[in-house]
Every structure is written in C-alpha cells, then in structure tokens.
C-alpha cells in the first residue's frame, strides 16, 4: 500500500479510566463499569445503567479561559487527545501545526450546554444566556476547542454518522494524510449522551435497554437474553502520521499499528429488507479488505458494533459469514464496550483504540457474560475476561441509523 498511515499514539477518557493505560487495565480487570444513572427531567423512560466518567482533572491541561467555553464532550476530547499525543511523544513546537489535522466523530454535541441555555432563555431571558453557548453545543465544537487548545491549524473535519462517526473520522484522516493534504492528525471520537434531552432522542430509536436490573445485564449483544444497549460517555483519540512525519521526528520506534483499508455503505432506506442490509454490511467489509494490503485469512480479530438487537446483531454475524465463510470460525470476535457502554459517535474510535492495544499487548478482551448466557450466534467469541491471543490484523465494524455500515482494517506493525 502506498503512503502508509501509522498509529503512533492512543489516548482515552472513559468509564474504565481517564488515560489509555488506566482504561486498558480497567477493561481487563473484569469489572463492569456500568453504574446507576440518576437524571432529572428525562422525557419518557430512562436506562437504569450507563457508563459514566468520573475524576477528570481538566485544569491540568486546559486553560481557565478555554475551559469556560467548553462543553463536557470538548473537555473529554482535549484530555484524550493530550493523552494520545503524550503517548506518541509529539512535540508540537517542532512540528508544522499547519500540517496537522483534527478529525472528530460525534453524534449529539454538547446537550447539557444547549439544555441549560434554553432553560436560561425561558426562565431569565435572552440577556442572561452564556455567550459561549453559540459555539460550544454543536458537534463540531470539540474540533474547534481542540484547535484552540493545541494551536493546530491543518485541514480538519467533524463527522456525524451515528455509531459509525468515529470510524469514518479515522478513515477521513487517513485519506487526508495519504493524499498529502496533511502529514499527521489527531483523530477519534467523543460523546456525552447522558443528558435528559439526549436520552429522550436516543430512546426514540428503540435500541436502549430500559429493563436491566443489574449492570451485568445492561448490555449483552449476541445472546438470547439481549434487551438493547447501554450508553456511555467518553472520548478516544489516536495520533496518525505519514512515513515522512515519522522520519522528520525520528520516531519510527513509536509505531503501534497501521491504518489499512476502509469500507462504507448504506442500505439506501430506513428499514431495508434484512437480506439487503446483510449484503451492504458484507460489501463494506469487502471494500475495507480490498483497499488494504491484508488478505482475508490474515485477519485474526473481529471487533463488532454490538447494538444488542436481534436484527442488528444478526446483520453483523450474517455479513461476516457471507464474507469469510467457513474461515470465520478461525477468527476471534469481541465487543469490549459491553463492559462500559456504547459511546455512539465515539464507539468506532474506542473500538479501534482497543484493537490497537490488544494487538500490541497480545491479549484480547473477552465477553464474560457468555459463560452464563444462551448464544444466538455462530462466531468464535473471546471467552472469559480476556485471553492471551496474538493477532496481526483486526477488522472493526460499526453501523448506524438508516442502514449505515462501515468497516476498517488495522494491522499491527513489527
């Protein structure tokens, strides 16, 4: 593949931990990070459990002046991006900031800012609205705030595509680097959906688990006992670089992985026949593999979307079977976010980040609940909390409303 794109840094802020190292350790601890969700003002039923972020220290990274302008998802984005840049050992002062881009996947923006702004408008009047509301509630706000925080000025983009947002952001960043528009990018996703208004909208899709009686039962895709997914807040970011960028800063030893091919398809209608959705999901997988240097038999790990509905889970599993046939049984499948919740627009970014760490550490996160559940799939899921399994290539899947399917191949670099 010409113009390779390398992953040199991983950063995260989420329910399992507020940096990539702590998050990885937390994920492999076997702890379920869903906690009781208590919100006032939710219209309709609210999910009883969610993955919540606690203990952030934004003032260590963000100036007081900028912090006043940021919604919660912007704060998480900046902290996760700083974690990734520290991991990559970026020294921005010695890099061309005009040649670095920022790419963010997000689905719902800063709902708490919008809600508070409207509350002030209707209770106190327009003169009392925070002037920062104009620029801190919409999905692209995090991209702008990250640019201000790090003085990054290169070509950038925010992507809104439901659960595929983070994966698409990574694909756009890799394409911009390959085309020579930029040399490096900080890319990922952020989401803060645990707001009364946001939950009301997510409820309308019918994918949330409103009946769970324990954190362990809140999010269980690929089993008969599934009852919808649990949401989470958080941010995950990667540092991507071209070979030229690595050479300039003499950082070839910092390479964690390489971004390979990407595929994106759409059913073309809101509720397509099942066989059409399976075909489009399979096409996304074939496109991703076809645009990479990776042969289908070399892919060892499948990181799944895991919407926890019979239809959506079935589409993923059937598409994998259609593409890989009998060899699907030779690949390990997983869905790590079942331990901490689905971050929607950031979910793809978390899945890529965790796949990179899994390949680096030679350890795949498992699905502990499978041991006491009746599966309704025919994939080879990683058992237990985790398993020491070395893989060289991973396929990450994400889907979204309207029949969106996306797939990304990521390879471990020697």
Rosetta blueprint (number, residue, H / E / L):
1 X L
2 X L
3 X L
4 X L
5 X E
6 X E
7 X E
8 X E
9 X E
10 X E
11 X E
12 X E
13 X E
14 X E
15 X L
16 X L
17 X E
18 X L
19 X L
20 X H
21 X H
22 X H
23 X H
24 X H
25 X H
26 X H
27 X H
28 X H
29 X L
30 X L
31 X L
32 X L
33 X L
34 X E
35 X E
36 X E
37 X L
38 X L
39 X L
40 X L
41 X L
42 X L
43 X L
44 X L
45 X L
46 X L
47 X L
48 X L
49 X E
50 X E
51 X E
52 X L
53 X L
54 X L
55 X L
56 X L
57 X L
58 X H
59 X H
60 X H
61 X L
62 X L
63 X L
64 X H
65 X H
66 X H
67 X H
68 X L
69 X L
70 X L
71 X L
72 X H
73 X H
74 X H
75 X H
76 X H
77 X H
78 X H
79 X H
80 X H
81 X H
82 X H
83 X H
84 X H
85 X H
86 X H
87 X H
88 X H
89 X L
90 X L
91 X L
92 X H
93 X H
94 X H
95 X L
96 X L
97 X H
98 X H
99 X H
100 X E
101 X E
102 X E
103 X E
104 X E
105 X E
106 X L
107 X L
108 X L
109 X L
110 X L
111 X H
112 X H
113 X H
114 X H
115 X H
116 X H
117 X H
118 X H
119 X H
120 X H
121 X H
122 X H
123 X H
124 X L
125 X L
126 X H
127 X H
128 X H
129 X L
130 X L
131 X L
132 X L
133 X H
134 X H
135 X H
136 X H
137 X L
138 X L
139 X L
140 X L
141 X H
142 X H
143 X H
144 X H
145 X H
146 X H
147 X H
148 X H
149 X H
150 X H
151 X L
152 X L
153 X L
154 X L
155 X L
156 X L
157 X E
158 X E
159 X E
160 X L
161 X L
162 X H
163 X H
164 X H
165 X H
166 X H
167 X H
168 X H
169 X H
170 X H
171 X H
172 X H
173 X H
174 X H
175 X H
176 X H
177 X H
178 X H
179 X L
180 X L
181 X L
182 X L
183 X L
184 X E
185 X E
186 X E
187 X E
188 X E
189 X E
190 X E
191 X E
192 X L
193 X L
194 X L
195 X L
196 X H
197 X H
198 X H
199 X H
200 X H
201 X H
202 X H
203 X H
204 X L
205 X L
206 X L
207 X L
208 X E
209 X L
210 X L
211 X L
212 X L
213 X L
214 X L
215 X H
216 X H
217 X H
218 X L
219 X L
220 X L
221 X L
222 X L
223 X E
224 X L
225 X L
226 X L
227 X L
228 X L
229 X E
230 X L
231 X E
232 X E
233 X L
234 X E
235 X E
236 X E
237 X E
238 X E
239 X E
240 X E
241 X E
242 X E
243 X H
244 X H
245 X H
246 X H
247 X H
248 X H
249 X L
250 X L
251 X L
252 X H
253 X H
254 X H
255 X L
256 X L
257 X E
258 X E
259 X E
260 X E
261 X E
262 X E
263 X E
264 X E
265 X E
266 X E
267 X L
268 X L
269 X L
270 X L
271 X L
272 X L
273 X L
274 X H
275 X H
276 X H
277 X H
278 X H
279 X H
280 X H
281 X H
282 X H
283 X H
284 X H
285 X H
286 X H
287 X H
288 X H
289 X H
290 X H
291 X L
292 X L
293 X L
294 X L
295 X L
296 X H
297 X H
298 X H
299 X L
300 X L
301 X E
302 X E
303 X E
304 X L
305 X L
306 X L
307 X L
308 X L
309 X L
310 X H
311 X H
312 X H
313 X H
314 X H
315 X H
316 X H
317 X H
318 X H
319 X H
320 X H
321 X H
322 X H
323 X H
324 X H
325 X H
326 X H
327 X H
328 X H
329 X H
330 X H
331 X L
332 X E
333 X E
334 X E
335 X L
336 X H
337 X H
338 X H
339 X H
340 X L
341 X L
342 X E
343 X L
344 X H
345 X H
346 X H
347 X H
348 X H
349 X H
350 X H
351 X H
352 X H
353 X H
354 X H
355 X H
356 X H
357 X H
358 X H
359 X H
360 X H
361 X H
362 X L
363 X L
364 X E
365 X E
366 X L
367 X L
368 X H
369 X H
370 X H
371 X H
372 X H
373 X L
374 X L
375 X E
376 X L
377 X L
378 X L
379 X L
380 X E
381 X E
382 X L
383 X L
384 X L
385 X L
386 X E
387 X E
388 X L
389 X L
390 X L
391 X L
392 X L
393 X E
394 X E
395 X E
396 X E
397 X E
398 X E
399 X E
400 X E
401 X L
402 X L
403 X L
404 X E
405 X E
406 X E
407 X E
408 X E
409 X E
410 X E
411 X E
412 X E
413 X L
414 X L
